[in-house]
């Protein structure tokens, strides 16, 4: 028995065409959603959400490439949560992330207390207390010999303290105070002075000092120049 020939029914096709178009559109949307790559998500304290690829974590900031191609960064303290892309988004609280301590400017391997010596116009022993804040780099206690400049003055044995500012800079402004006996016309007199200077502190144990301390021996004025190299460990 021969099969019945296929017959085109225009009325039926006109009724089915809208359904077919809707089904094809839904299938295309589902396919595009399935192929769309997942993204990382940062939620900020302001409520803003950054969507894109988390590129780096440095200088106390998240660096993120947004989906529109812009590179942005957000401070760690402004981020509430991090959602990493994957087959299932992983929500990680910021306080649980294995992040470095960005509150300290100290380099890796530096100890909070260091000892060393100065070599130059001043010959001193130096005890350093490093500070974690950005304002003060360290506080030093010094003791040693210096050659004073002034009418009748000569060598002096001085002890004092030195405050180095700008903790995150390799060049520090220093403020210091010195006291101790100094020879004036061959006799010892007490010297009291205050000073300022610059300290260049590159990576490593060595650093360079340039400064001056001015004061009085209660008999005459004197100046203690500081041009020296220090080594601390």
N, C-alpha and C positions, 0 to 999 in steps of 0.2 A: 504494500500500500504506500503510495507516494506521499511524502510529507507536504503539508500545506505550505504554500509560499509565504515568506515574510511580507507583512503588509505595514506600510507607514501610516500611522494614524495621527494626523496633524493636531486634532483636538486634544488627544491624550498628551502629546509632547508639550503642547502649550501649557497644560496644567502641571506637568512635572518639571518644566524648565526652571521656575523660581526655586523649587526645592533643591534641584541639582546645583544651582548657582550658590545658594546659601551653604550647602554641604561643602562645596569646593572652597568657599571663602573661609569657613571654619577650619577646614583641614589645613589651609595655607597658614592661617594664624597660629594653629597649634604647632605646625612644623617650624615656623619661624621662632616661636617661643622656645621650642626644644633645642634649636640650634644657637639661640642667643647666649653668649658667654656669660657666666656668673661674674659678679664683681664683689670687691671688698667694700665694706661700709663702715664709716666712722660716724658716730653720733656725738655731737658737741654739747657742752653745757647750755648753750643758747638754744638748743633744739634743732639746729641745722644738721643735715645729714649729707656727708660727702661720699659719693659713689664713684668708684673707679678702681685703680690698681695701686695698692700700697707698695711704693718703690723703695723707701729707705726710712731709717730711724736714726737720726743723728742730730747733734746740737740741741738736744732737748725738744725735738719736733718730729712729728710724722710728716713725711713727704709723700704726696699722693698725686697720681696722674688721673685726672677726672675723665669721664666718658666723653666729654666734649673736647679733649685734647689739652686742656689747661693743666699746668703743674701748680699745685698749691701745697701749703704746709700749715700745720696746726700744732700749737704747743701741747705738751703732754698733759698739763694741768687742765686744759680746756676740753679734753676728750673724755666722754663718759664711758663709752664702750666701743669695742672693735669687733666687727663681724668679718671673718675671713671667708673668701670664696671657696667653694668645693661642692661636692655632691650634696652635702648637707651643711648649711651655714653653721659655723662655729662661733658662738657668742662668748667673748672673753672680756671679763672686767679688767679695766686698766690696772688696778692694784694687784692683780694676779699675773700680770705679764712679767717675764724675766728681763726687766729693763735696768740699765745702769743708773747710778745715782747722779743725776744731772745737777744736784745742788752744790756740788763741790768742784772747784776748778783744778784740783790737784791732779797731776798726771799719774798714770798707772806706775806703781813702783815707788812713788814718793811717800816718805814717812811723815807723820804729823810733827815730829821733832827731829831736827838735824843738827849736826855739829861740824865745825870746820875752822878755817883760819883765813885771815887777810894778809896779802903780801903786797907791799908798795910803800907809799909815804906813811901809811899806818900799818903797824904789825900787831894784829889782834887775834884773839880767839873769839869765835862767834857761836852762840847757841841760838838756834832758830825754832820758833813755834809757828807752824803754818796754820793759817786760818781758812775755814771753809767758805766764807762769804765772798761776794764779788768786790766789796769795797776795800777790804784790807787783805793783802797778800800774805803777810807774815809779820811777826814781831820778833826782833832780834835783841839779844843781850850780848854786849861786847866788853872785853877787857884786854888792855895791851898798851903798847907804847906808841907815841906820836911825836913828831917834831913840830913845835909851835912856831909861828911867825909873828914878830912884834918887837917892840923896844925892850931889849934885855932878856927876852924869854928864850927858852931852849927846849930840851926834851921834857916830856910829861908822861906820867903813867895814869891812864884814864879808863874809867868804866862808864858804861852808859847803856842806853836802849835806843833802838831804831825802829820806826814804824814805816812799813812799805805799803803804799796805796795802790789801787787799781789791780785787784787780784787776778783778773783774767787777761792782763796785758803782759807781754814780755818786757816792757819797760815800766818801772815803778818810780813814782815820786816818793822820796823818803823824807821823814822828819825825825830828828834825833836830838838827844840831850846827853852831855858828857860832864863828868865831875872827876876830880882827882888832883894829886899834887903835881905842880910844875915848877921847874927851876926858873927863877927870875933873879938876874944878876948873881947867880951862883947859890941862891938860897931857895928853899922850897916854899911855895905859896899854894893855897888851894885855888883851883880853877873851876869855874862853872860856866858852861856854854850851851847854846842851842844851835842846831844846824839844819841844813836841807841839802838835797842832792838828787841825783838820778842813779838808778840801779838797772842795768841791762842784764836780764836773767833769761838766757836762751835755755833750750833743753840740755840737760846734763848737769854735772856738779859745778861747773865753772860759771862765774858771773863777774861783771865789771861795775866798779863804784866810782862815781865822780861827784864830789860835794865839798862843802866847807862848813866849819863850825866856828862861830864867833862867840867870845865871852870875855870874862875878866878874872884876874887873879887877885882882885881887891887892892892891887898895887899898880897894875897897868893892864891894858887891853891886849888880847892875843887872839890869833886865828889859827885854827887847825885845818889845813887842807887835806882832802881825802882823794887820792888817786891810787886805786888798788884793785887787785884781782882777788876774788874769793873762791874757795873750793869748799863745798859742803856735801856731806853724805848723811 
